[in-house]
Amino acid sequence: MERDRRVKTFDFTKSDTPPSRAEDVQQSAYRSFEEFRRQHDRSAEDVTRRENEKTVTDALAVEIKKDMDEATLLKLKELVERARELVSEMCNAIRGQIDEANERRYKDGVYANPDWWKRVNGASRAKSWQRQRLQEKVGEINRALKMCKHEVTMGMEGARQLTRDRMFVKVAQLQLTGETFDRLWRMVDEMEKTRGQD
């Protein structure tokens, strides 16, 4: 019996591997590419996450001082507002994960991993605390800005009042006799002494 010694041929224009193997290779290459893309996306997300955390940390470390000028306070307010927005986004993302886990639990009866559940709830509490603290910082900055504007307004009014007082003294000096003018000054001195004792 003579065997058929025909060689199996493949169409190498389409693939250099047998058809069943070609699909496996293609799927493997696709999975590798997808994994690479996910890792790249994760590394970009990690960089963004680190930058966001640094912004939040910097905003939480802000200290408001009484001698700060309005421009500095406005820059600090911008930083704290940005950090507050970032923390709100983080809180919403965490809350979404918690809601998905709860929905899966009620729908499918599948409970989340207890360690993950503990970590995600801890993260939610931490981010909520940060959001609250940042809101307090915004309030402090707004109060400082209000005081800064008030001091400017009072400074202008004080200067105007001082100018008016000086003009009154000059007019009084011109209109009153020297003796009456000196007597008025003595009365002012006595009033200052009594006010200092109160």
DAWO-V851960 format. One record per backbone hydrogen bond with DSSP energy under -0.5 kcal/mol. NH is the residue of the N-H (numbers start at 1). CO is the residue of the C=O. If there is no record, write none. Layout:
nh: (NH	NH)
co: (CO	CO)
//
This chain:
nh: (3	5	12	14	15	22	23	24	25	26	27	28	29	30	31	32	33	34	35	36	37	38	39	40	41	42	43	44	45	46	47	48	49	50	51	52	53	54	55	56	57	58	59	60	61	62	65	68	73	74	75	76	77	78	79	80	81	82	83	84	85	86	87	88	89	90	91	92	93	94	95	96	97	98	99	100	101	102	103	104	105	106	107	108	109	109	110	111	117	118	119	120	121	122	123	124	125	126	127	128	129	130	131	132	133	134	135	136	137	138	139	140	141	142	143	144	145	146	147	148	149	150	151	152	153	154	155	156	157	158	159	160	161	162	163	164	165	166	167	168	169	170	171	172	173	174	175	176	181	182	183	184	185	186	187	188	189	190	191	192	193	194	195	196	197	198)
co: (1	3	10	11	11	18	19	20	21	22	23	24	25	26	27	28	29	30	31	32	33	34	35	36	37	38	39	40	41	42	43	44	45	46	47	48	49	50	51	52	53	54	55	56	57	59	63	65	69	70	71	72	73	74	75	76	77	78	79	80	81	82	83	84	85	86	87	88	89	90	91	92	93	94	95	96	97	98	99	100	101	102	103	104	104	105	104	109	113	114	115	116	117	118	119	120	121	122	123	124	125	126	127	128	129	130	131	132	133	134	135	136	137	138	139	140	141	142	143	144	145	146	147	148	149	150	151	152	153	154	155	156	157	158	159	160	161	162	163	164	165	166	167	168	169	170	171	172	177	178	179	180	181	182	183	184	185	186	187	188	189	190	191	192	193	194)
//
